[in-house]
Amino acid sequence: MNPHAREVAKYTLTVDDPALWSAEQPSLYRLRVRTEAVGEFRTHVLPLAEGEAFFDETSVLTGIRTITADVRHGLQINGKTVKLKGGCLHHDNGLLGAVSLYDAEVRKLEKLRESGYNAVRTTHNPPSPALIEACDRLGIYVFDEAFDAWHMGKQPGDYNQYFDTDWEKDLTAFVRRDRSHPCVILWSTGNEITERGGLGNGYRIAAQLAGKVKSLDPSRPVSNAICSFWNGLDRKTMLEVFQKAQEAGTAAGQNADLSGGTLWEDYTEPFTNGLDIVGYNYMESRYAGDHERYPERVMLGSENFPKEIGIHWPMIEKTPYVIGDFTWTAFDYLGEAGIGKAVSVEPDDPILQPGSNALSSQASVYPWRTANDADFDITGMLLPQGAYRRVVWGDRGTYVFSADPQNTGKVEVISPWGFPDVRASWNWPGQEGKAVRVTVFSRAEAVELFVNGRSVGVKKQGESLNAGLPCSFVFDTVYEPGKIEAVSRNVGSAEAAFGGCEISHGSLETVGAPERLVLRPERTEAQADGHHLFYVDVEIQDALGRLVPDAAVSLTADAEGAGRLLGFGSGNPVTEDNYTKGACTTFRGRALAVVRAGYETGETTLRVESETLGAAECVLMAD
């Protein structure tokens, strides 16, 4: 090699009987590369003393596995067909803001795995290295996404101002950084790109980006998350689309499929040139028709409304050419405030009028903060939506929720990204004797509900649904304090009397007033490297040690010792709390403290205090 020159050295490496990486068994290898100065370079260019060596080395965590995708076998990892049970992730880590630490990413992914997830989509920019490493180690498939905008921007300050000059450099760096990681199984060149209908040389750019990715990594399929034409066409065609939608009574708005017919297919088909898998955002209704039109097209639900998983998943499971689904979103995030609202209003409320945008993010007045559209809130607490997804994906549990009796008789309006407002609570003080609705999520053939030991009825699968959600059972009863219990059974046959095989049961009970403050550290020991985190759940409990699900208690928190308090807050989507100030109000009886370990060995004492309930402490050790 000549001085100051750069060349590529290629080596063939054979691994006998390799342990293959997959989500079920994430076997990893560490590949080390070492270079040494030899020959003329050693003796003349870089004089070294006798016995002295000059070398450079690096290493990378990697794994061995195969990926294929076709319309007959679907997505296959190591020859085994896999359906992607996926969730979109924003880059923030809730109370920590945009900081990405390995422990934060691991905690998030472990919670997703417990709920049945096997994949994440990194929306809509390259993820942190910490997230990718965590996916490697835990066994999570990654749909790795590069851009949210090309040279036609969506918002002020978008990447479009750099795209023309920097796309190739940035895309190259992105692929080179992540291509050694086995968790990455699919590249995405963009999300809801404005140029998807051909504006701004969109067809040429799409092929150019896909080609660049394949030149850097021919081993993985390339995709793009393509949405409907709620924008992205020339003014004349866009006006025609809106007029036809209005005549058909189709509600307009972001991600609404307004075009009808085959206009979407006609305009996006050239955009898919070079893609191995076509991502569909919120367009499950087009799968079957597009399969007839493009019989060799492999499809992916790259982004979809969360409450519709029960409607579409059975079809996805049995359809080889659709390889999976990614919900928007898996974890709640800071931004797009209130996009997942659900409100109960009187029948004559203006919000029910056509064209109302009261449920949009833009209509979310201060202090709305989070999107409120996820299976988990920003503290990592599983929400009813997440329980529902577990059931749809095969969980045999029985999940019981109730709605505020004050909303009985009203009309519940749910945004496309929202979910019915049901809560894991049987505490409705002042509502005794009023009508109340109970919702149960279960895969059973039938569910029976008991209130204080008395049966209030049996519902069979599909008989009474909440918001049309399959696997939901709705019971209308009267609120009385005590205990409600739902029993899930398979009845055997339609003629058989109810009382068949019990699958599972779930319950809620009325609890007492707040009596104490309890800290529940998820761990008490960690390494003193300045990067490890301690997550401490904070609960408001009654005298019997039960969570008080309607408790809103003002708290302060402080950490003394080797570590420091990094974040303190709740999962409340509508709040003025500052997560960095050590003060918050519990939301539905809970809050979360995050302590960062220091660089020195020692203890950290976390103290959380309430004016009404006193204080609680826990000791965290870093060594």
Backbone hydrogen bonds, N-H to C=O, Kabsch-Sander energy under -0.5 kcal/mol:
donor,donor_aa,acceptor,acceptor_aa,energy
5,A,2,N,-1.9
9,A,7,E,-0.5
10,K,8,V,-0.5
15,V,13,L,-0.5
16,D,14,T,-0.6
20,L,18,P,-0.7
21,W,64,I,-2.9
22,S,25,Q,-0.9
27,S,20,L,-0.6
27,S,25,Q,-2.2
29,Y,62,T,-3.4
31,L,29,Y,-0.6
31,L,60,V,-2.7
32,R,30,R,-0.6
33,V,58,T,-3.0
35,T,56,D,-3.3
37,A,54,F,-2.4
41,F,38,V,-0.9
42,R,38,V,-0.9
42,R,39,G,-0.5
43,T,39,G,-1.7
44,H,40,E,-2.7
45,V,40,E,-1.3
46,L,41,F,-2.3
52,E,49,A,-2.4
56,D,35,T,-2.1
58,T,33,V,-2.3
60,V,31,L,-2.1
62,T,29,Y,-3.3
63,G,180,S,-0.5
64,I,19,A,-0.5
68,T,76,Q,-2.0
70,D,74,G,-1.4
74,G,70,D,-1.9
76,Q,68,T,-3.1
77,I,80,K,-2.6
78,N,66,T,-1.7
78,N,76,Q,-0.6
80,K,77,I,-1.7
82,V,75,L,-2.9
84,L,82,V,-0.5
84,L,323,I,-2.7
85,K,83,K,-0.8
86,G,84,L,-1.1
86,G,325,D,-2.8
87,G,119,A,-1.2
88,C,327,T,-2.8
89,L,121,R,-2.5
93,N,97,G,-3.2
95,L,378,I,-0.6
96,L,93,N,-2.0
97,G,94,G,-2.0
99,V,96,L,-1.0
101,L,99,V,-0.5
104,A,101,L,-0.5
105,E,101,L,-2.0
106,V,102,Y,-2.7
107,R,103,D,-2.4
108,K,104,A,-1.8
109,L,105,E,-2.4
110,E,106,V,-2.8
111,K,107,R,-1.8
112,L,108,K,-1.6
113,R,109,L,-2.6
114,E,110,E,-2.0
115,S,111,K,-0.9
115,S,112,L,-0.7
116,G,113,R,-1.7
117,Y,112,L,-2.2
118,N,85,K,-2.2
119,A,85,K,-1.4
120,V,141,Y,-2.3
121,R,87,G,-2.1
122,T,143,F,-2.0
123,T,89,L,-0.9
123,T,121,R,-1.7
132,I,128,S,-1.6
133,E,129,P,-2.5
134,A,130,A,-2.1
135,C,131,L,-2.2
136,D,132,I,-2.2
137,R,133,E,-2.4
138,L,134,A,-2.6
139,G,135,C,-2.0
140,I,135,C,-1.8
141,Y,118,N,-2.9
142,V,183,C,-2.8
143,F,120,V,-2.7
144,D,142,V,-0.9
144,D,186,L,-2.5
145,E,143,F,-0.5
146,A,188,S,-2.2
150,W,152,M,-0.5
153,G,151,H,-0.7
158,D,155,Q,-1.7
161,Q,158,D,-1.4
162,Y,159,Y,-2.6
163,F,159,Y,-1.3
164,D,160,N,-0.6
166,D,162,Y,-2.7
167,W,163,F,-2.4
170,D,166,D,-2.9
171,L,167,W,-3.0
172,T,168,E,-2.2
173,A,169,K,-2.1
174,F,170,D,-2.3
175,V,171,L,-2.5
176,R,172,T,-2.6
177,R,173,A,-2.0
178,D,174,F,-1.7
179,R,175,V,-2.0
181,H,178,D,-1.7
184,V,181,H,-1.1
185,I,142,V,-1.9
185,I,183,C,-0.7
186,L,142,V,-1.2
187,W,221,P,-2.2
188,S,144,D,-2.8
189,T,223,S,-2.2
191,N,147,F,-0.7
192,E,225,A,-2.9
196,R,193,I,-1.8
197,G,194,T,-0.7
197,G,232,G,-0.5
198,G,195,E,-2.2
201,N,198,G,-0.8
202,G,198,G,-0.5
202,G,199,L,-1.0
205,I,201,N,-2.4
206,A,202,G,-2.5
207,A,203,Y,-1.8
208,Q,204,R,-2.2
209,L,205,I,-2.8
210,A,206,A,-2.2
211,G,207,A,-2.4
212,K,208,Q,-2.0
213,V,209,L,-2.3
214,K,210,A,-2.1
215,S,211,G,-1.8
216,L,212,K,-1.3
217,D,213,V,-2.3
220,R,217,D,-0.8
223,S,187,W,-2.8
225,A,190,G,-2.4
226,I,224,N,-1.0
226,I,279,G,-2.2
230,W,228,S,-1.4
238,M,234,D,-2.9
239,L,235,R,-2.2
240,E,236,K,-1.9
241,V,237,T,-2.2
242,F,238,M,-2.2
243,Q,239,L,-2.3
244,K,240,E,-2.3
245,A,241,V,-2.2
246,Q,242,F,-2.3
247,E,243,Q,-2.3
248,A,244,K,-1.8
249,G,245,A,-0.6
249,G,246,Q,-0.9
250,T,245,A,-2.7
256,A,253,G,-2.0
258,L,256,A,-1.3
263,L,260,G,-1.1
266,D,262,T,-2.8
267,Y,263,L,-2.3
268,T,264,W,-2.1
269,E,265,E,-1.7
272,T,268,T,-1.4
272,T,269,E,-0.7
273,N,270,P,-1.1
275,L,272,T,-2.6
276,D,222,V,-2.3
277,I,222,V,-1.8
278,V,298,V,-2.7
279,G,224,N,-1.7
279,G,277,I,-0.6
280,Y,300,L,-3.3
281,N,226,I,-2.7
281,N,279,G,-0.5
282,Y,280,Y,-0.7
282,Y,303,E,-2.8
286,R,283,M,-1.8
287,Y,284,E,-1.5
290,D,286,R,-2.5
291,H,287,Y,-2.0
292,E,288,A,-1.5
293,R,289,G,-1.8
294,Y,290,D,-3.4
297,R,294,Y,-2.2
298,V,276,D,-0.5
299,M,321,Y,-3.5
300,L,278,V,-1.9
301,G,324,G,-2.3
302,S,280,Y,-0.6
302,S,300,L,-1.8
303,E,280,Y,-1.2
304,N,326,F,-1.5
308,E,305,F,-1.2
309,I,306,P,-1.3
311,I,308,E,-0.9
312,H,308,E,-1.9
313,W,309,I,-2.7
315,M,312,H,-0.5
316,I,312,H,-2.1
317,E,313,W,-2.8
318,K,314,P,-1.1
319,T,316,I,-1.1
322,V,319,T,-1.3
323,I,299,M,-2.6
323,I,321,Y,-0.6
325,D,84,L,-2.5
326,F,301,G,-2.1
327,T,86,G,-2.0
328,W,304,N,-2.3
329,T,327,T,-0.7
330,A,88,C,-2.1
331,F,88,C,-0.6
332,D,376,F,-2.4
335,G,333,Y,-0.7
335,G,369,R,-1.6
338,G,370,T,-2.9
339,I,336,E,-1.8
340,G,371,A,-2.5
341,K,338,G,-1.2
343,V,413,V,-2.5
345,V,343,V,-0.5
345,V,411,V,-2.6
349,D,346,E,-2.2
352,L,349,D,-2.0
353,Q,350,P,-1.8
356,S,353,Q,-1.7
360,S,357,N,-1.9
363,A,360,S,-0.6
364,S,361,S,-1.7
365,V,363,A,-1.0
368,W,365,V,-2.0
369,R,573,P,-3.0
370,T,573,P,-1.2
371,A,333,Y,-1.8
375,D,329,T,-0.8
375,D,330,A,-0.7
376,F,330,A,-1.5
377,D,381,M,-2.1
380,G,377,D,-1.9
383,L,375,D,-3.0
386,G,375,D,-0.5
386,G,383,L,-0.8
387,A,383,L,-1.9
388,Y,384,P,-2.4
389,R,385,Q,-2.0
390,R,386,G,-2.1
391,V,387,A,-1.8
392,V,388,Y,-2.4
393,W,389,R,-2.4
394,G,391,V,-1.6
395,D,390,R,-2.9
399,Y,397,G,-0.5
399,Y,441,F,-2.1
400,V,398,T,-0.5
401,F,439,T,-2.5
402,S,423,R,-2.6
403,A,437,R,-2.1
407,N,404,D,-2.3
408,T,405,P,-1.6
410,K,407,N,-2.1
411,V,345,V,-3.3
412,E,410,K,-0.6
413,V,343,V,-3.8
413,V,411,V,-0.6
414,I,412,E,-0.5
415,S,341,K,-2.5
417,W,339,I,-0.7
418,G,415,S,-2.0
422,V,420,P,-1.9
423,R,402,S,-2.7
425,S,423,R,-2.1
426,W,509,E,-0.5
428,W,426,W,-0.7
431,Q,428,W,-2.0
433,G,479,Y,-2.8
434,K,431,Q,-2.2
436,V,477,T,-2.8
438,V,475,F,-3.1
439,T,401,F,-2.4
440,V,473,F,-2.7
441,F,399,Y,-2.5
442,S,440,V,-0.5
442,S,471,C,-1.9
446,A,489,R,-1.9
447,V,459,K,-2.7
448,E,487,V,-2.2
449,L,457,G,-1.9
450,F,485,E,-2.9
451,V,454,R,-2.9
452,N,450,F,-0.6
452,N,483,K,-3.5
454,R,451,V,-1.8
456,V,449,L,-3.0
457,G,449,L,-0.6
459,K,447,V,-2.7
461,Q,445,E,-3.1
463,E,460,K,-2.7
464,S,460,K,-0.5
467,A,465,L,-0.7
469,L,466,N,-2.0
472,S,469,L,-0.9
473,F,440,V,-2.5
474,V,464,S,-1.5
475,F,438,V,-2.9
477,T,436,V,-2.8
477,T,475,F,-0.6
479,Y,434,K,-3.1
484,I,508,L,-2.7
485,E,450,F,-2.4
486,A,506,G,-3.1
487,V,448,E,-2.6
488,S,486,A,-0.5
488,S,504,S,-2.8
489,R,446,A,-2.6
490,N,501,C,-2.0
491,V,489,R,-0.6
493,S,491,V,-1.3
501,C,490,N,-1.1
503,I,488,S,-3.3
504,S,488,S,-1.0
506,G,486,A,-2.1
508,L,484,I,-2.2
510,T,482,G,-3.2
515,E,541,Q,-3.3
516,R,541,Q,-2.0
518,V,539,E,-2.5
520,R,537,D,-3.1
522,E,535,Y,-3.3
526,A,621,M,-1.9
529,D,527,Q,-1.7
530,G,598,G,-1.6
534,F,595,V,-2.9
536,V,534,F,-0.5
536,V,593,A,-2.9
537,D,520,R,-2.3
537,D,535,Y,-0.5
538,V,591,A,-2.6
539,E,518,V,-2.7
540,I,589,G,-2.1
541,Q,516,R,-2.4
541,Q,539,E,-0.6
542,D,546,R,-2.1
545,G,542,D,-1.9
548,V,540,I,-2.7
551,A,548,V,-1.7
553,V,551,A,-0.5
555,L,584,C,-3.4
556,T,609,E,-2.0
557,A,582,G,-2.7
558,D,607,R,-1.9
560,E,605,T,-2.1
562,A,603,E,-2.2
564,R,596,R,-2.0
566,L,564,R,-0.5
566,L,594,V,-3.0
567,G,594,V,-1.6
568,F,579,Y,-1.7
569,G,592,L,-2.1
575,T,367,P,-1.5
575,T,573,P,-0.5
579,Y,577,D,-0.7
581,K,578,N,-1.8
583,A,578,N,-0.6
584,C,555,L,-1.9
586,T,553,V,-2.3
587,F,590,R,-2.5
588,R,586,T,-0.5
589,G,551,A,-2.3
590,R,587,F,-1.2
591,A,538,V,-1.8
592,L,569,G,-2.7
593,A,536,V,-2.5
594,V,567,G,-2.9
595,V,534,F,-2.6
596,R,564,R,-3.0
597,A,532,H,-2.7
602,G,622,A,-2.7
604,T,620,L,-2.7
605,T,560,E,-3.2
606,L,604,T,-0.7
606,L,618,C,-2.5
607,R,558,D,-2.8
607,R,605,T,-0.5
608,V,616,A,-2.6
609,E,556,T,-2.7
610,S,614,G,-3.0
614,G,610,S,-1.5
616,A,608,V,-2.5
618,C,606,L,-1.8
620,L,604,T,-3.0
621,M,524,T,-3.4
622,A,602,G,-2.3
623,D,526,A,-2.2
